[in-house]
Protein backbone atom coordinates (compact mmCIF):
# COMPACT_ATOMS: atom_id res chain seq x y z
CA UNK A 1 0.00 0.00 0.00
CA UNK A 2 2.91 2.34 0.42
CA UNK A 3 3.82 4.36 -2.62
CA UNK A 4 7.09 6.04 -3.25
CA UNK A 5 6.31 9.65 -3.98
CA UNK A 6 8.81 11.29 -6.25
CA UNK A 7 8.51 14.85 -7.38
CA UNK A 8 9.10 15.31 -11.07
CA UNK A 9 10.56 18.58 -12.30
CA UNK A 10 7.74 20.99 -13.14
CA UNK A 11 9.13 22.81 -16.15
CA UNK A 12 12.07 25.13 -16.64
CA UNK A 13 11.69 26.63 -13.16
CA UNK A 14 12.76 23.35 -11.57
CA UNK A 15 15.90 23.00 -13.71
CA UNK A 16 19.18 22.40 -11.95
CA UNK A 17 21.31 25.44 -11.25
CA UNK A 18 24.98 25.93 -10.64
CA UNK A 19 25.86 26.20 -6.96
CA UNK A 20 26.77 29.77 -5.98
CA UNK A 21 30.23 30.64 -4.73
CA UNK A 22 29.40 31.02 -1.05
CA UNK A 23 32.90 32.16 -0.12
CA UNK A 24 32.67 35.06 -2.59
CA UNK A 25 29.26 36.04 -1.21
CA UNK A 26 30.63 35.87 2.34
CA UNK A 27 33.59 38.04 1.29
CA UNK A 28 31.22 40.58 -0.25
CA UNK A 29 29.23 40.67 2.99
CA UNK A 30 32.43 41.19 4.97
CA UNK A 31 33.48 44.05 2.69
CA UNK A 32 30.06 45.67 3.01
CA UNK A 33 30.34 45.40 6.79
CA UNK A 34 33.70 47.17 6.67
CA UNK A 35 32.15 49.87 4.49
CA UNK A 36 29.39 50.28 7.09
CA UNK A 37 31.99 50.76 9.81
CA UNK A 38 33.82 53.30 7.65
CA UNK A 39 30.57 55.22 7.06
CA UNK A 40 29.99 55.46 10.82
CA UNK A 41 33.46 56.89 11.49
CA UNK A 42 33.57 59.26 8.49
CA UNK A 43 31.85 62.08 10.35
CA UNK A 44 29.01 62.42 7.84
CA UNK A 45 25.85 64.35 8.71
CA UNK A 46 23.43 62.15 10.64
CA UNK A 47 20.78 61.85 7.94
CA UNK A 48 23.36 61.00 5.25
CA UNK A 49 24.93 58.38 7.52
CA UNK A 50 21.54 56.80 8.27
CA UNK A 51 20.57 56.67 4.60
CA UNK A 52 23.95 55.14 3.69
CA UNK A 53 23.67 52.52 6.44
CA UNK A 54 20.10 51.62 5.44
CA UNK A 55 21.19 51.27 1.81
CA UNK A 56 24.12 49.03 2.79
CA UNK A 57 21.91 46.94 5.09
CA UNK A 58 19.38 46.40 2.29
CA UNK A 59 22.18 45.42 -0.05
CA UNK A 60 23.48 42.88 2.46
CA UNK A 61 19.98 41.53 3.09
CA UNK A 62 19.53 41.13 -0.66
CA UNK A 63 22.76 39.13 -0.94
CA UNK A 64 21.73 36.84 1.92
CA UNK A 65 18.25 36.31 0.50
CA UNK A 66 19.43 35.71 -3.05
CA UNK A 67 22.29 33.34 -2.37
CA UNK A 68 22.00 31.75 1.09
CA UNK A 69 18.21 31.39 0.87
CA UNK A 70 18.46 30.38 -2.83
CA UNK A 71 15.87 32.94 -3.92
CA UNK A 72 17.99 33.77 -6.96
CA UNK A 73 16.94 30.46 -8.47
CA UNK A 74 13.21 30.79 -7.73
CA UNK A 75 10.55 31.81 -10.27
CA UNK A 76 10.37 35.49 -11.21
CA UNK A 77 6.89 35.91 -9.70
CA UNK A 78 8.45 35.42 -6.27
CA UNK A 79 10.62 38.46 -6.97
CA UNK A 80 7.49 40.59 -7.15
CA UNK A 81 6.35 39.32 -3.75
CA UNK A 82 9.72 40.29 -2.26
CA UNK A 83 9.91 43.71 -3.96
CA UNK A 84 6.32 44.78 -3.25
CA UNK A 85 6.88 45.90 0.39
CA UNK A 86 10.05 47.91 -0.36
CA UNK A 87 8.23 51.19 -1.13
CA UNK A 88 6.42 50.85 2.20
CA UNK A 89 9.74 50.28 3.97
CA UNK A 90 11.13 53.42 2.33
CA UNK A 91 8.13 55.42 3.49
CA UNK A 92 8.61 54.07 7.03
CA UNK A 93 12.31 55.01 7.06
CA UNK A 94 11.54 58.53 5.84
CA UNK A 95 8.74 58.93 8.41
CA UNK A 96 10.97 57.76 11.26
CA UNK A 97 13.80 60.04 10.17
CA UNK A 98 11.39 62.97 9.97
CA UNK A 99 9.92 62.15 13.37
CA UNK A 100 13.29 62.22 15.14
CA UNK A 101 14.57 65.46 13.63
CA UNK A 102 16.05 67.91 16.07
N, CA, C and O atoms as CSV, one atom per row, in Angstrom:
chain,resi,resn,atom,element,x,y,z
A,1,UNK,N,N,0.797,-1.193,0.000
A,1,UNK,CA,C,0.000,0.000,0.000
A,1,UNK,C,C,0.845,1.266,0.000
A,1,UNK,O,O,0.363,2.336,-0.372
A,2,UNK,N,N,2.068,1.153,0.404
A,2,UNK,CA,C,2.910,2.343,0.416
A,2,UNK,C,C,3.394,2.642,-0.982
A,2,UNK,O,O,3.803,1.754,-1.731
A,3,UNK,N,N,3.336,3.935,-1.318
A,3,UNK,CA,C,3.821,4.363,-2.623
A,3,UNK,C,C,5.004,5.285,-2.434
A,3,UNK,O,O,5.027,6.124,-1.534
A,4,UNK,N,N,5.951,5.119,-3.270
A,4,UNK,CA,C,7.089,6.041,-3.248
A,4,UNK,C,C,6.698,7.280,-4.025
A,4,UNK,O,O,6.406,7.219,-5.219
A,5,UNK,N,N,6.696,8.406,-3.329
A,5,UNK,CA,C,6.309,9.653,-3.984
A,5,UNK,C,C,7.572,10.374,-4.435
A,5,UNK,O,O,8.416,10.755,-3.624
A,6,UNK,N,N,7.680,10.549,-5.720
A,6,UNK,CA,C,8.806,11.291,-6.251
A,6,UNK,C,C,8.271,12.519,-6.964
A,6,UNK,O,O,7.279,12.457,-7.690
A,7,UNK,N,N,8.930,13.604,-6.748
A,7,UNK,CA,C,8.514,14.851,-7.380
A,7,UNK,C,C,9.256,15.004,-8.698
A,7,UNK,O,O,10.486,15.032,-8.737
A,8,UNK,N,N,8.504,15.101,-9.749
A,8,UNK,CA,C,9.102,15.309,-11.071
A,8,UNK,C,C,9.308,16.798,-11.287
A,8,UNK,O,O,8.522,17.610,-10.799
A,9,UNK,N,N,10.350,17.163,-12.007
A,9,UNK,CA,C,10.555,18.579,-12.300
A,9,UNK,C,C,9.342,19.160,-13.014
A,9,UNK,O,O,8.784,18.541,-13.920
A,10,UNK,N,N,8.944,20.350,-12.598
A,10,UNK,CA,C,7.745,20.992,-13.140
A,10,UNK,C,C,8.110,22.107,-14.103
A,10,UNK,O,O,7.726,23.256,-13.883
A,11,UNK,N,N,8.826,21.804,-15.141
A,11,UNK,CA,C,9.131,22.811,-16.147
A,11,UNK,C,C,10.504,23.414,-15.959
A,11,UNK,O,O,11.329,22.910,-15.197
A,12,UNK,N,N,10.735,24.519,-16.679
A,12,UNK,CA,C,12.072,25.127,-16.641
A,12,UNK,C,C,12.430,25.737,-15.286
A,12,UNK,O,O,13.607,25.928,-14.982
A,13,UNK,N,N,11.425,26.040,-14.479
A,13,UNK,CA,C,11.686,26.628,-13.163
A,13,UNK,C,C,12.405,25.653,-12.248
A,13,UNK,O,O,13.148,26.069,-11.359
A,14,UNK,N,N,12.192,24.366,-12.453
A,14,UNK,CA,C,12.761,23.348,-11.574
A,14,UNK,C,C,14.097,22.831,-12.105
A,14,UNK,O,O,14.637,21.865,-11.566
A,15,UNK,N,N,14.628,23.445,-13.130
A,15,UNK,CA,C,15.902,22.998,-13.707
A,15,UNK,C,C,17.023,23.162,-12.691
A,15,UNK,O,O,16.970,24.018,-11.808
A,16,UNK,N,N,18.022,22.329,-12.840
A,16,UNK,CA,C,19.177,22.396,-11.946
A,16,UNK,C,C,19.930,23.698,-12.183
A,16,UNK,O,O,19.956,24.218,-13.298
A,17,UNK,N,N,20.533,24.209,-11.140
A,17,UNK,CA,C,21.312,25.436,-11.255
A,17,UNK,C,C,22.706,25.199,-10.672
A,17,UNK,O,O,22.928,24.309,-9.851
A,18,UNK,N,N,23.611,26.020,-11.127
A,18,UNK,CA,C,24.983,25.933,-10.638
A,18,UNK,C,C,25.035,26.463,-9.211
A,18,UNK,O,O,24.423,27.486,-8.907
A,19,UNK,N,N,25.747,25.787,-8.351
A,19,UNK,CA,C,25.860,26.205,-6.957
A,19,UNK,C,C,26.610,27.535,-6.876
A,19,UNK,O,O,27.650,27.699,-7.513
A,20,UNK,N,N,26.087,28.483,-6.099
A,20,UNK,CA,C,26.773,29.770,-5.980
A,20,UNK,C,C,28.088,29.643,-5.217
A,20,UNK,O,O,28.294,28.700,-4.453
A,21,UNK,N,N,28.950,30.591,-5.438
A,21,UNK,CA,C,30.229,30.645,-4.734
A,21,UNK,C,C,29.989,31.305,-3.370
A,21,UNK,O,O,30.022,32.530,-3.253
A,22,UNK,N,N,29.753,30.498,-2.363
A,22,UNK,CA,C,29.404,31.022,-1.047
A,22,UNK,C,C,30.539,31.807,-0.409
A,22,UNK,O,O,30.290,32.752,0.339
A,23,UNK,N,N,31.760,31.438,-0.687
A,23,UNK,CA,C,32.899,32.160,-0.117
A,23,UNK,C,C,32.951,33.575,-0.681
A,23,UNK,O,O,33.233,34.523,0.052
A,24,UNK,N,N,32.682,33.726,-1.978
A,24,UNK,CA,C,32.674,35.059,-2.587
A,24,UNK,C,C,31.537,35.911,-2.019
A,24,UNK,O,O,31.714,37.107,-1.787
A,25,UNK,N,N,30.382,35.305,-1.798
A,25,UNK,CA,C,29.258,36.041,-1.209
A,25,UNK,C,C,29.603,36.450,0.218
A,25,UNK,O,O,29.318,37.575,0.630
A,26,UNK,N,N,30.216,35.540,0.972
A,26,UNK,CA,C,30.629,35.867,2.338
A,26,UNK,C,C,31.649,37.004,2.325
A,26,UNK,O,O,31.580,37.904,3.162
A,27,UNK,N,N,32.587,36.973,1.390
A,27,UNK,CA,C,33.588,38.040,1.293
A,27,UNK,C,C,32.928,39.369,0.958
A,27,UNK,O,O,33.310,40.406,1.500
A,28,UNK,N,N,31.946,39.347,0.073
A,28,UNK,CA,C,31.216,40.580,-0.253
A,28,UNK,C,C,30.487,41.117,0.975
A,28,UNK,O,O,30.463,42.327,1.199
A,29,UNK,N,N,29.899,40.237,1.763
A,29,UNK,CA,C,29.228,40.667,2.993
A,29,UNK,C,C,30.226,41.253,3.989
A,29,UNK,O,O,29.925,42.235,4.669
A,30,UNK,N,N,31.400,40.659,4.073
A,30,UNK,CA,C,32.434,41.187,4.971
A,30,UNK,C,C,32.894,42.572,4.512
A,30,UNK,O,O,33.082,43.469,5.334
A,31,UNK,N,N,33.073,42.741,3.211
A,31,UNK,CA,C,33.484,44.051,2.686
A,31,UNK,C,C,32.400,45.089,2.950
A,31,UNK,O,O,32.707,46.213,3.348
A,32,UNK,N,N,31.146,44.731,2.736
A,32,UNK,CA,C,30.056,45.668,3.006
A,32,UNK,C,C,29.993,46.040,4.491
A,32,UNK,O,O,29.663,47.176,4.830
A,33,UNK,N,N,30.302,45.102,5.361
A,33,UNK,CA,C,30.340,45.398,6.792
A,33,UNK,C,C,31.453,46.393,7.109
A,33,UNK,O,O,31.272,47.303,7.917
A,34,UNK,N,N,32.603,46.212,6.466
A,34,UNK,CA,C,33.698,47.167,6.670
A,34,UNK,C,C,33.328,48.557,6.137
A,34,UNK,O,O,33.691,49.573,6.729
A,35,UNK,N,N,32.609,48.588,5.025
A,35,UNK,CA,C,32.151,49.874,4.486
A,35,UNK,C,C,31.176,50.528,5.464
A,35,UNK,O,O,31.214,51.744,5.657
A,36,UNK,N,N,30.309,49.734,6.078
A,36,UNK,CA,C,29.393,50.282,7.086
A,36,UNK,C,C,30.160,50.904,8.252
A,36,UNK,O,O,29.824,51.993,8.717
A,37,UNK,N,N,31.178,50.211,8.712
A,37,UNK,CA,C,31.992,50.755,9.805
A,37,UNK,C,C,32.684,52.050,9.374
A,37,UNK,O,O,32.770,52.998,10.155
A,38,UNK,N,N,33.170,52.090,8.151
A,38,UNK,CA,C,33.822,53.303,7.649
A,38,UNK,C,C,32.831,54.454,7.577
A,38,UNK,O,O,33.178,55.589,7.902
A,39,UNK,N,N,31.596,54.175,7.153
A,39,UNK,CA,C,30.571,55.221,7.065
A,39,UNK,C,C,30.298,55.820,8.437
A,39,UNK,O,O,30.117,57.031,8.566
A,40,UNK,N,N,30.269,54.976,9.459
A,40,UNK,CA,C,29.989,55.462,10.819
A,40,UNK,C,C,31.083,56.411,11.292
A,40,UNK,O,O,30.792,57.422,11.931
A,41,UNK,N,N,32.338,56.094,10.984
A,41,UNK,CA,C,33.455,56.894,11.487
A,41,UNK,C,C,33.906,58.007,10.536
A,41,UNK,O,O,34.913,58.664,10.799
A,42,UNK,N,N,33.184,58.230,9.445
A,42,UNK,CA,C,33.573,59.264,8.492
A,42,UNK,C,C,33.155,60.666,8.931
A,42,UNK,O,O,33.637,61.650,8.371
A,43,UNK,N,N,32.297,60.771,9.889
A,43,UNK,CA,C,31.853,62.078,10.348
A,43,UNK,C,C,30.833,62.723,9.419
A,43,UNK,O,O,30.761,63.949,9.325
A,44,UNK,N,N,30.050,61.906,8.737
A,44,UNK,CA,C,29.012,62.422,7.840
A,44,UNK,C,C,27.862,63.001,8.643
A,44,UNK,O,O,27.685,62.647,9.809
A,45,UNK,N,N,27.068,63.894,8.035
A,45,UNK,CA,C,25.853,64.346,8.711
A,45,UNK,C,C,24.956,63.147,9.050
A,45,UNK,O,O,24.950,62.138,8.345
A,46,UNK,N,N,24.215,63.279,10.123
A,46,UNK,CA,C,23.433,62.152,10.643
A,46,UNK,C,C,22.488,61.554,9.604
A,46,UNK,O,O,22.426,60.333,9.459
A,47,UNK,N,N,21.756,62.394,8.883
A,47,UNK,CA,C,20.777,61.853,7.936
A,47,UNK,C,C,21.462,61.149,6.753
A,47,UNK,O,O,20.942,60.161,6.234
A,48,UNK,N,N,22.616,61.653,6.332
A,48,UNK,CA,C,23.361,60.999,5.254
A,48,UNK,C,C,23.903,59.649,5.737
A,48,UNK,O,O,23.862,58.658,5.008
A,49,UNK,N,N,24.409,59.626,6.969
A,49,UNK,CA,C,24.929,58.385,7.524
A,49,UNK,C,C,23.817,57.338,7.636
A,49,UNK,O,O,24.026,56.172,7.300
A,50,UNK,N,N,22.648,57.746,8.103
A,50,UNK,CA,C,21.542,56.803,8.266
A,50,UNK,C,C,21.101,56.259,6.908
A,50,UNK,O,O,20.879,55.057,6.764
A,51,UNK,N,N,20.975,57.126,5.928
A,51,UNK,CA,C,20.574,56.666,4.598
A,51,UNK,C,C,21.616,55.708,4.009
A,51,UNK,O,O,21.258,54.706,3.389
A,52,UNK,N,N,22.896,56.013,4.200
A,52,UNK,CA,C,23.952,55.138,3.693
A,52,UNK,C,C,23.911,53.783,4.390
A,52,UNK,O,O,24.051,52.747,3.740
A,53,UNK,N,N,23.721,53.781,5.705
A,53,UNK,CA,C,23.670,52.521,6.444
A,53,UNK,C,C,22.445,51.687,6.073
A,53,UNK,O,O,22.531,50.463,5.981
A,54,UNK,N,N,21.310,52.346,5.861
A,54,UNK,CA,C,20.104,51.617,5.443
A,54,UNK,C,C,20.322,51.007,4.061
A,54,UNK,O,O,19.967,49.852,3.826
A,55,UNK,N,N,20.904,51.783,3.148
A,55,UNK,CA,C,21.189,51.266,1.809
A,55,UNK,C,C,22.111,50.046,1.881
A,55,UNK,O,O,21.856,49.031,1.233
A,56,UNK,N,N,23.176,50.148,2.666
A,56,UNK,CA,C,24.116,49.030,2.788
A,56,UNK,C,C,23.461,47.815,3.443
A,56,UNK,O,O,23.726,46.678,3.054
A,57,UNK,N,N,22.608,48.056,4.435
A,57,UNK,CA,C,21.911,46.941,5.093
A,57,UNK,C,C,20.960,46.246,4.120
A,57,UNK,O,O,20.859,45.020,4.126
A,58,UNK,N,N,20.266,47.014,3.290
A,58,UNK,CA,C,19.380,46.405,2.293
A,58,UNK,C,C,20.173,45.605,1.269
A,58,UNK,O,O,19.742,44.539,0.828
A,59,UNK,N,N,21.324,46.125,0.902
A,59,UNK,CA,C,22.183,45.421,-0.053
A,59,UNK,C,C,22.643,44.081,0.537
A,59,UNK,O,O,22.621,43.054,-0.141
A,60,UNK,N,N,23.059,44.108,1.811
A,60,UNK,CA,C,23.483,42.875,2.464
A,60,UNK,C,C,22.324,41.896,2.610
A,60,UNK,O,O,22.497,40.694,2.406
A,61,UNK,N,N,21.157,42.399,2.959
A,61,UNK,CA,C,19.979,41.530,3.086
A,61,UNK,C,C,19.643,40.894,1.740
A,61,UNK,O,O,19.257,39.727,1.674
A,62,UNK,N,N,19.793,41.670,0.668
A,62,UNK,CA,C,19.527,41.131,-0.661
A,62,UNK,C,C,20.502,39.996,-0.996
A,62,UNK,O,O,20.096,38.964,-1.531
A,63,UNK,N,N,21.780,40.188,-0.682
A,63,UNK,CA,C,22.759,39.131,-0.943
A,63,UNK,C,C,22.429,37.857,-0.167
A,63,UNK,O,O,22.498,36.756,-0.713
A,64,UNK,N,N,22.074,38.011,1.098
A,64,UNK,CA,C,21.733,36.844,1.921
A,64,UNK,C,C,20.505,36.142,1.356
A,64,UNK,O,O,20.490,34.918,1.228
A,65,UNK,N,N,19.484,36.910,1.020
A,65,UNK,CA,C,18.249,36.307,0.501
A,65,UNK,C,C,18.485,35.634,-0.844
A,65,UNK,O,O,17.988,34.533,-1.079
A,66,UNK,N,N,19.229,36.277,-1.719
A,66,UNK,CA,C,19.427,35.715,-3.053
A,66,UNK,C,C,20.276,34.459,-3.045
A,66,UNK,O,O,19.958,33.494,-3.741
A,67,UNK,N,N,21.352,34.454,-2.267
A,67,UNK,CA,C,22.287,33.338,-2.365
A,67,UNK,C,C,22.152,32.304,-1.245
A,67,UNK,O,O,22.122,31.107,-1.529
A,68,UNK,N,N,22.071,32.726,0.003
A,68,UNK,CA,C,22.005,31.747,1.092
A,68,UNK,C,C,20.605,31.162,1.247
A,68,UNK,O,O,20.453,30.045,1.740
A,69,UNK,N,N,19.581,31.907,0.829
A,69,UNK,CA,C,18.213,31.387,0.875
A,69,UNK,C,C,17.773,30.875,-0.497
A,69,UNK,O,O,16.628,30.456,-0.665
A,70,UNK,N,N,18.677,30.909,-1.474
A,70,UNK,CA,C,18.465,30.383,-2.828
A,70,UNK,C,C,17.305,31.039,-3.564
A,70,UNK,O,O,16.715,30.414,-4.445
A,71,UNK,N,N,16.963,32.270,-3.231
A,71,UNK,CA,C,15.869,32.944,-3.925
A,71,UNK,C,C,16.257,33.360,-5.338
A,71,UNK,O,O,15.387,33.633,-6.165
A,72,UNK,N,N,17.529,33.409,-5.614
A,72,UNK,CA,C,17.986,33.772,-6.956
A,72,UNK,C,C,17.513,32.749,-7.988
A,72,UNK,O,O,17.360,33.076,-9.165
A,73,UNK,N,N,17.287,31.541,-7.555
A,73,UNK,CA,C,16.938,30.460,-8.466
A,73,UNK,C,C,15.439,30.143,-8.442
A,73,UNK,O,O,15.007,29.143,-9.016
A,74,UNK,N,N,14.661,30.977,-7.792
A,74,UNK,CA,C,13.212,30.792,-7.728
A,74,UNK,C,C,12.543,31.461,-8.930
A,74,UNK,O,O,13.183,32.233,-9.644
A,75,UNK,N,N,11.266,31.172,-9.156
A,75,UNK,CA,C,10.547,31.809,-10.272
A,75,UNK,C,C,10.486,33.332,-10.097
A,75,UNK,O,O,10.543,33.849,-8.981
A,76,UNK,N,N,10.370,34.025,-11.218
A,76,UNK,CA,C,10.368,35.495,-11.205
A,76,UNK,C,C,9.176,36.066,-10.443
A,76,UNK,O,O,9.280,37.161,-9.890
A,77,UNK,N,N,8.066,35.371,-10.398
A,77,UNK,CA,C,6.888,35.914,-9.697
A,77,UNK,C,C,7.166,36.076,-8.197
A,77,UNK,O,O,6.557,36.918,-7.537
A,78,UNK,N,N,8.083,35.270,-7.667
A,78,UNK,CA,C,8.453,35.416,-6.265
A,78,UNK,C,C,9.209,36.726,-6.040
A,78,UNK,O,O,9.142,37.311,-4.959
A,79,UNK,N,N,9.921,37.176,-7.056
A,79,UNK,CA,C,10.622,38.459,-6.974
A,79,UNK,C,C,9.644,39.596,-6.706
A,79,UNK,O,O,9.936,40.505,-5.928
A,80,UNK,N,N,8.491,39.539,-7.348
A,80,UNK,CA,C,7.492,40.593,-7.147
A,80,UNK,C,C,6.954,40.587,-5.717
A,80,UNK,O,O,6.663,41.644,-5.158
A,81,UNK,N,N,6.824,39.419,-5.137
A,81,UNK,CA,C,6.355,39.322,-3.751
A,81,UNK,C,C,7.379,39.947,-2.800
A,81,UNK,O,O,7.013,40.589,-1.816
A,82,UNK,N,N,8.662,39.754,-3.105
A,82,UNK,CA,C,9.718,40.293,-2.259
A,82,UNK,C,C,9.853,41.801,-2.450
A,82,UNK,O,O,10.085,42.523,-1.481
A,83,UNK,N,N,9.713,42.285,-3.675
A,83,UNK,CA,C,9.912,43.707,-3.960
A,83,UNK,C,C,8.708,44.578,-3.599
A,83,UNK,O,O,8.863,45.784,-3.406
A,84,UNK,N,N,7.528,44.000,-3.506
A,84,UNK,CA,C,6.317,44.783,-3.247
A,84,UNK,C,C,6.379,45.606,-1.958
A,84,UNK,O,O,5.947,46.758,-1.987
A,85,UNK,N,N,6.884,45.097,-0.832
A,85,UNK,CA,C,6.884,45.900,0.391
A,85,UNK,C,C,8.002,46.942,0.479
A,85,UNK,O,O,8.008,47.736,1.419
A,86,UNK,N,N,8.940,46.967,-0.457
A,86,UNK,CA,C,10.054,47.908,-0.355
A,86,UNK,C,C,9.628,49.373,-0.380
A,86,UNK,O,O,10.182,50.162,0.385
A,87,UNK,N,N,8.671,49.781,-1.219
A,87,UNK,CA,C,8.232,51.186,-1.130
A,87,UNK,C,C,7.656,51.533,0.245
A,87,UNK,O,O,7.851,52.643,0.739
A,88,UNK,N,N,6.959,50.597,0.850
A,88,UNK,CA,C,6.419,50.851,2.197
A,88,UNK,C,C,7.554,50.975,3.214
A,88,UNK,O,O,7.480,51.803,4.122
A,89,UNK,N,N,8.582,50.177,3.072
A,89,UNK,CA,C,9.735,50.278,3.970
A,89,UNK,C,C,10.423,51.628,3.802
A,89,UNK,O,O,10.852,52.229,4.787
A,90,UNK,N,N,10.531,52.107,2.576
A,90,UNK,CA,C,11.131,53.415,2.325
A,90,UNK,C,C,10.305,54.523,2.976
A,90,UNK,O,O,10.858,55.440,3.584
A,91,UNK,N,N,9.001,54.436,2.850
A,91,UNK,CA,C,8.128,55.424,3.487
A,91,UNK,C,C,8.310,55.396,4.996
A,91,UNK,O,O,8.352,56.449,5.631
A,92,UNK,N,N,8.419,54.205,5.581
A,92,UNK,CA,C,8.609,54.074,7.028
A,92,UNK,C,C,9.931,54.697,7.466
A,92,UNK,O,O,9.981,55.399,8.476
A,93,UNK,N,N,10.999,54.446,6.716
A,93,UNK,CA,C,12.307,55.007,7.060
A,93,UNK,C,C,12.254,56.536,7.004
A,93,UNK,O,O,12.772,57.205,7.898
A,94,UNK,N,N,11.644,57.079,5.979
A,94,UNK,CA,C,11.544,58.535,5.845
A,94,UNK,C,C,10.703,59.111,6.980
A,94,UNK,O,O,11.052,60.150,7.539
A,95,UNK,N,N,9.605,58.451,7.324
A,95,UNK,CA,C,8.744,58.932,8.410
A,95,UNK,C,C,9.476,58.915,9.750
A,95,UNK,O,O,9.352,59.851,10.540
A,96,UNK,N,N,10.232,57.861,10.002
A,96,UNK,CA,C,10.973,57.763,11.260
A,96,UNK,C,C,12.060,58.817,11.321
A,96,UNK,O,O,12.265,59.446,12.359
A,97,UNK,N,N,12.761,59.012,10.203
A,97,UNK,CA,C,13.802,60.039,10.169
A,97,UNK,C,C,13.209,61.431,10.388
A,97,UNK,O,O,13.804,62.261,11.076
A,98,UNK,N,N,12.054,61.681,9.811
A,98,UNK,CA,C,11.394,62.975,9.971
A,98,UNK,C,C,10.893,63.159,11.413
A,98,UNK,O,O,10.923,64.263,11.955
A,99,UNK,N,N,10.442,62.073,12.011
A,99,UNK,CA,C,9.919,62.146,13.374
A,99,UNK,C,C,10.976,62.410,14.425
A,99,UNK,O,O,10.662,62.957,15.482
A,100,UNK,N,N,12.219,62.040,14.168
A,100,UNK,CA,C,13.288,62.218,15.140
A,100,UNK,C,C,14.217,63.382,14.810
A,100,UNK,O,O,15.330,63.461,15.329
A,101,UNK,N,N,13.758,64.280,13.949
A,101,UNK,CA,C,14.568,65.461,13.627
A,101,UNK,C,C,14.706,66.356,14.841
A,101,UNK,O,O,13.791,66.457,15.657
A,102,UNK,N,N,15.828,66.992,14.953
A,102,UNK,CA,C,16.051,67.910,16.070
A,102,UNK,C,C,15.831,69.327,15.619
A,102,UNK,O,O,15.970,70.256,16.414
